[in-house]
Amino acid sequence: MRSPRPFLIFPLLFVLALASLAAALMAGSLSVPPRELLAALMGEATPDGGLTAQVLWQLRLPRALSGFAVGGLLALAGALMQTLLRNPLADPYVLGISGGAGVGALTALFLGLAGFWLSGAAFGGALAALLLVFALAQGDASGAQTRLLLTGVVVASGCGAVIALLLALAPETRLRGMLFWLMGDLGSADAPWVSLAALAAALTLAFPFARELNLLARNPEVAQTQGVDVRRLRGLVYFIAALATACAVVAAGTIGFIGLIVPHLVRLALGSDLRLVLPAAALAGGALLTAADTLARTLIAPEQLPVGVLTALIGVPLFLFLLARTGRRG
């Protein structure tokens, strides 16, 4: 008999996602009551002559949707990486993707480029790091996971050195923007539909392989005997997770702990079946990052904090709690 828990958890996640989006739209220097929020979103007139609608449609809604998409991408990629590497400490950045994107983005900022050039440079850097890791990690099947992980760590370290050099050489007028990008910032996210499309595509591509991933997570040898092409499955899902991470980093910079913590919380609530974990992680990650970004721009308003700082402050104690809980069970 199937557990009734998913029928309770998924509606709760939908409610949390909607609540986080509503809070992101209402909170800020211009407070928007629920009635005015609905009126503005439905195109009706508001008492302030359209100012509320302008703020919502041009500023808050794109940022909230981008935050939801980026959080979903990171949580989905984290769940895939933890399954494939069979390592609960794996996160979306484990293969050096964020380091490559950071080198590309900071190079663009160092040269004074923005907009399309910034996004293109970040995505190009992420893709270059991904291809470099896969090229260097090729070899026989034995120890493939360890070799890939170590190669990713080495590439990430090299990218970190280049990033440190760029920060040391950067003029002061550009240094603040470069640091904000590195710490994670949704302030310049103005194309949410691209990130939402990437999230939908990543989930659509990964979900059909959930059953095979369940077998792989238990035992690769058993999965092989069940007819799973383990090598092909690993390569395909690595690329899905890596490209999802690249899209997230391009949109918002490096945001930590979402991809590490959210899959653990989802498994705690739903178990390890990836047919449930993958969509639930996307919803929970999106809701968490949207809520964190709302706090980041309202806690010390009118100043804004990098959202990556908030996710770290939330994630560290939460992860330690989960670690202590697991230790007591063990």
C-alpha positions as CSV (number, residue, x, y, z in Angstrom):
1,M,0.0,0.0,0.0
2,R,1.4,3.4,-1.1
3,S,2.2,5.9,1.7
4,P,-0.2,8.8,1.8
5,R,2.7,11.2,2.6
6,P,3.3,12.4,-1.0
7,F,-0.4,13.4,-1.2
8,L,0.3,15.7,1.8
9,I,3.8,16.9,0.9
10,F,3.2,18.0,-2.7
11,P,0.1,20.2,-1.9
12,L,2.1,21.7,0.9
13,L,5.1,22.4,-1.4
14,F,2.7,24.1,-3.9
15,V,1.3,26.3,-1.2
16,L,4.8,27.2,0.1
17,A,5.9,28.0,-3.5
18,L,2.9,30.3,-4.1
19,A,3.3,31.9,-0.6
20,S,7.0,32.7,-1.3
21,L,6.1,34.2,-4.6
22,A,3.3,36.3,-3.1
23,A,5.6,37.5,-0.3
24,A,8.3,38.5,-2.8
25,L,5.7,40.6,-4.7
26,M,4.2,42.3,-1.7
27,A,7.3,43.0,0.4
28,G,9.7,45.9,-0.2
29,S,10.1,49.7,0.1
30,L,6.7,49.9,-1.6
31,S,4.4,47.6,0.4
32,V,1.6,46.1,-1.7
33,P,-1.5,44.8,0.1
34,P,-3.0,41.6,-1.2
35,R,-6.0,43.3,-2.8
36,E,-3.8,45.8,-4.7
37,L,-1.5,42.9,-5.7
38,L,-4.4,41.0,-7.3
39,A,-5.7,44.2,-9.0
40,A,-2.3,45.0,-10.5
41,L,-1.7,41.4,-11.7
42,M,-5.1,41.4,-13.4
43,G,-4.5,44.7,-15.1
44,E,-7.0,46.7,-13.0
45,A,-6.4,50.3,-11.9
46,T,-4.6,50.9,-8.5
47,P,-5.0,54.0,-6.3
48,D,-1.4,55.1,-7.0
49,G,-2.0,55.6,-10.7
50,G,-0.1,52.5,-12.0
51,L,3.0,52.8,-9.9
52,T,2.3,49.5,-8.1
53,A,1.7,47.7,-11.4
54,Q,5.0,49.1,-12.8
55,V,7.0,48.0,-9.8
56,L,5.4,44.5,-9.9
57,W,5.7,43.8,-13.6
58,Q,9.1,45.3,-14.2
59,L,11.0,44.7,-11.0
60,R,9.5,42.2,-8.5
61,L,7.8,39.6,-10.7
62,P,10.9,39.0,-13.0
63,R,13.1,38.8,-9.9
64,A,10.8,36.4,-8.0
65,L,10.3,34.1,-11.0
66,S,14.1,34.1,-11.6
67,G,14.7,33.2,-8.0
68,F,12.2,30.4,-8.1
69,A,13.7,29.0,-11.3
70,V,17.3,29.2,-10.1
71,G,16.4,27.6,-6.7
72,G,14.6,24.8,-8.6
73,L,17.6,24.3,-10.9
74,L,20.1,24.1,-8.1
75,A,18.0,21.7,-6.0
76,L,17.3,19.4,-9.0
77,A,21.0,19.4,-10.0
78,G,22.0,18.7,-6.4
79,A,19.6,15.7,-6.2
80,L,21.0,14.3,-9.4
81,M,24.6,14.8,-8.4
82,Q,24.1,13.2,-5.0
83,T,22.5,10.2,-6.6
84,L,25.1,9.7,-9.4
85,L,28.1,10.2,-7.2
86,R,26.5,8.3,-4.3
87,N,27.8,11.0,-2.1
88,P,25.5,13.0,0.3
89,L,27.9,15.9,0.3
90,A,27.8,16.4,-3.5
91,D,26.3,19.7,-4.6
92,P,25.7,21.3,-8.1
93,Y,29.1,23.0,-8.1
94,V,31.1,19.8,-7.5
95,L,32.4,19.6,-11.1
96,G,33.8,23.1,-11.2
97,I,30.9,24.5,-13.2
98,S,30.5,27.6,-11.0
99,G,34.2,28.2,-11.1
100,G,34.2,28.3,-14.9
101,A,31.1,30.5,-15.0
102,G,32.8,32.8,-12.4
103,V,35.9,33.2,-14.5
104,G,33.8,34.0,-17.6
105,A,31.5,36.5,-15.7
106,L,34.2,38.2,-13.8
107,T,36.3,38.6,-17.0
108,A,33.3,40.3,-18.6
109,L,32.8,42.6,-15.6
110,F,36.5,43.3,-15.4
111,L,36.3,44.5,-19.1
112,G,33.2,46.6,-18.3
113,L,30.7,44.4,-20.2
114,A,27.2,43.7,-19.0
115,G,23.8,42.3,-20.2
116,F,24.1,39.7,-23.0
117,W,27.9,39.8,-22.9
118,L,27.9,39.0,-19.1
119,S,25.5,36.1,-19.5
120,G,27.2,34.8,-22.6
121,A,30.6,34.9,-20.9
122,A,29.3,33.1,-17.8
123,F,27.6,30.4,-19.8
124,G,30.7,30.0,-22.0
125,G,32.9,29.7,-19.0
126,A,30.6,27.1,-17.4
127,L,30.5,25.1,-20.6
128,A,34.3,25.2,-21.0
129,A,34.8,24.0,-17.4
130,L,32.3,21.2,-18.0
131,L,34.0,20.0,-21.2
132,L,37.4,20.3,-19.6
133,V,36.4,18.1,-16.6
134,F,34.9,15.4,-18.9
135,A,37.9,15.4,-21.2
136,L,40.3,15.0,-18.3
137,A,38.2,12.4,-16.5
138,Q,38.0,9.9,-19.4
139,G,39.3,6.4,-18.7
140,D,38.1,2.9,-17.9
141,A,34.9,2.4,-16.0
142,S,36.6,1.5,-12.7
143,G,36.8,4.4,-10.4
144,A,34.9,6.7,-12.8
145,Q,33.0,8.5,-10.1
146,T,36.2,9.2,-8.0
147,R,38.1,10.3,-11.1
148,L,35.4,12.7,-12.2
149,L,35.0,14.1,-8.7
150,L,38.7,14.7,-8.2
151,T,39.0,16.3,-11.7
152,G,36.2,18.6,-10.9
153,V,37.8,19.7,-7.6
154,V,41.1,20.4,-9.4
155,V,39.4,22.4,-12.1
156,A,37.4,24.3,-9.5
157,S,40.6,25.1,-7.6
158,G,42.3,26.4,-10.8
159,C,39.2,28.6,-11.6
160,G,39.3,29.9,-8.0
161,A,42.9,31.1,-8.5
162,V,42.0,32.9,-11.7
163,I,39.0,34.5,-9.9
164,A,41.3,35.7,-7.1
165,L,43.7,37.2,-9.7
166,L,40.8,39.1,-11.4
167,L,39.6,40.5,-8.1
168,A,43.1,41.6,-7.2
169,L,43.5,43.4,-10.5
170,A,40.0,44.9,-10.7
171,P,39.5,48.6,-10.4
172,E,37.5,49.7,-7.3
173,T,34.7,51.0,-9.4
174,R,33.9,47.4,-10.6
175,L,35.0,45.4,-7.6
176,R,31.6,45.7,-5.7
177,G,29.7,44.3,-8.7
178,M,32.1,41.5,-9.1
179,L,31.9,40.5,-5.5
180,F,28.1,40.7,-5.5
181,W,28.0,38.4,-8.5
182,L,30.3,35.9,-6.8
183,M,28.2,35.9,-3.6
184,G,24.9,35.3,-5.5
185,D,22.7,38.2,-6.5
186,L,19.2,38.2,-8.2
187,G,19.2,42.0,-8.6
188,S,20.0,41.9,-12.3
189,A,17.8,38.9,-13.2
190,D,15.6,40.3,-15.9
191,A,14.9,37.2,-18.1
192,P,13.0,34.8,-15.9
193,W,11.4,32.9,-18.8
194,V,14.8,31.6,-19.9
195,S,15.5,30.2,-16.4
196,L,12.0,28.8,-16.1
197,A,12.3,27.1,-19.5
198,A,15.7,25.6,-18.4
199,L,14.1,24.3,-15.2
200,A,11.2,22.7,-17.1
201,A,13.5,21.2,-19.7
202,A,15.9,19.8,-17.1
203,L,13.0,18.2,-15.1
204,T,11.4,16.8,-18.3
205,L,14.7,15.3,-19.4
206,A,15.7,13.9,-16.0
207,F,12.4,12.5,-14.8
208,P,12.1,9.6,-17.3
209,F,15.3,8.2,-15.9
210,A,14.2,8.3,-12.3
211,R,13.5,4.6,-12.1
212,E,17.0,3.7,-13.5
213,L,18.5,6.2,-11.1
214,N,16.8,4.5,-8.2
215,L,18.5,1.2,-9.2
216,L,21.8,3.0,-9.7
217,A,21.6,4.6,-6.3
218,R,21.2,1.2,-4.7
219,N,24.0,-0.6,-6.5
220,P,25.5,0.0,-10.0
221,E,26.2,-3.7,-10.5
222,V,22.6,-4.6,-9.8
223,A,21.4,-1.8,-12.1
224,Q,23.6,-3.3,-14.9
225,T,22.0,-6.7,-14.4
226,Q,18.6,-5.1,-14.6
227,G,19.4,-3.8,-18.1
228,V,20.5,-0.3,-17.2
229,D,23.2,1.1,-19.4
230,V,25.1,2.6,-16.5
231,R,27.8,4.4,-18.5
232,R,25.3,6.1,-20.8
233,L,23.0,6.9,-17.9
234,R,25.8,8.6,-15.9
235,G,27.0,10.6,-18.8
236,L,23.5,11.8,-19.8
237,V,22.4,12.8,-16.3
238,Y,25.8,14.4,-15.5
239,F,25.2,16.7,-18.5
240,I,21.6,17.5,-17.5
241,A,22.8,18.4,-13.9
242,A,25.8,20.4,-15.2
243,L,23.8,22.4,-17.7
244,A,21.1,23.1,-15.1
245,T,23.8,24.4,-12.8
246,A,25.3,26.5,-15.6
247,C,21.9,28.1,-16.3
248,A,21.4,28.8,-12.6
249,V,24.9,30.4,-12.2
250,V,24.5,32.5,-15.3
251,A,21.2,33.9,-14.0
252,A,22.2,34.6,-10.4
253,G,25.9,33.9,-9.7
254,T,27.1,31.4,-7.1
255,I,24.4,30.6,-4.5
256,G,25.4,27.9,-2.0
257,F,23.6,25.3,0.1
258,I,20.3,25.2,-1.9
259,G,21.6,22.2,-4.0
260,L,23.1,20.6,-0.9
261,I,20.4,21.0,1.7
262,V,17.1,20.8,-0.2
263,P,17.6,17.2,-1.5
264,H,18.3,16.1,2.0
265,L,15.1,17.7,3.3
266,V,13.0,16.3,0.5
267,R,14.4,12.8,1.1
268,L,13.6,13.2,4.8
269,A,10.0,13.9,4.0
270,L,9.4,11.6,1.0
271,G,12.0,8.9,1.0
272,S,14.6,8.2,-1.7
273,D,12.4,7.5,-4.7
274,L,13.6,9.9,-7.3
275,R,10.2,9.9,-9.0
276,L,9.1,11.9,-6.0
277,V,12.4,13.6,-5.0
278,L,13.1,15.3,-8.4
279,P,9.8,17.3,-8.7
280,A,9.7,17.9,-5.0
281,A,13.2,19.2,-4.9
282,A,12.5,21.6,-7.8
283,L,9.5,23.0,-5.9
284,A,11.2,23.2,-2.5
285,G,14.4,24.8,-3.9
286,G,12.4,27.4,-5.8
287,A,10.3,28.3,-2.7
288,L,13.4,28.5,-0.4
289,L,15.5,30.7,-2.7
290,T,12.5,33.0,-3.4
291,A,11.9,33.5,0.3
292,A,15.7,34.0,1.0
293,D,15.9,36.6,-1.8
294,T,12.9,38.5,-0.3
295,L,14.7,38.6,3.1
296,A,17.9,39.7,1.3
297,R,16.3,42.8,-0.1
298,T,14.2,43.7,2.9
299,L,16.2,43.0,6.0
300,I,18.4,46.1,5.8
301,A,16.3,48.0,3.2
302,P,17.1,50.2,1.3
303,E,20.4,48.3,1.2
304,Q,20.4,44.8,-0.2
305,L,22.3,41.7,0.8
306,P,23.6,39.1,-1.7
307,V,21.2,36.3,-1.5
308,G,24.0,33.8,-1.3
309,V,24.9,35.2,2.1
310,L,21.4,34.5,3.3
311,T,21.3,30.9,1.9
312,A,24.6,30.2,3.7
313,L,23.4,31.6,7.0
314,I,20.3,29.4,6.7
315,G,22.0,26.4,5.3
316,V,24.9,26.0,7.7
317,P,22.9,25.4,10.9
318,L,20.3,23.4,9.0
319,F,22.9,21.1,7.6
320,L,24.6,20.7,11.0
321,F,21.1,19.8,12.4
322,L,20.6,17.2,9.7
323,L,24.1,15.8,10.3
324,A,23.5,15.5,14.1
325,R,20.1,13.9,13.5
326,T,21.7,11.3,11.1
327,G,24.5,10.7,13.6
328,R,22.0,9.9,16.4
329,R,20.1,7.5,14.1
330,G,23.3,5.8,13.2
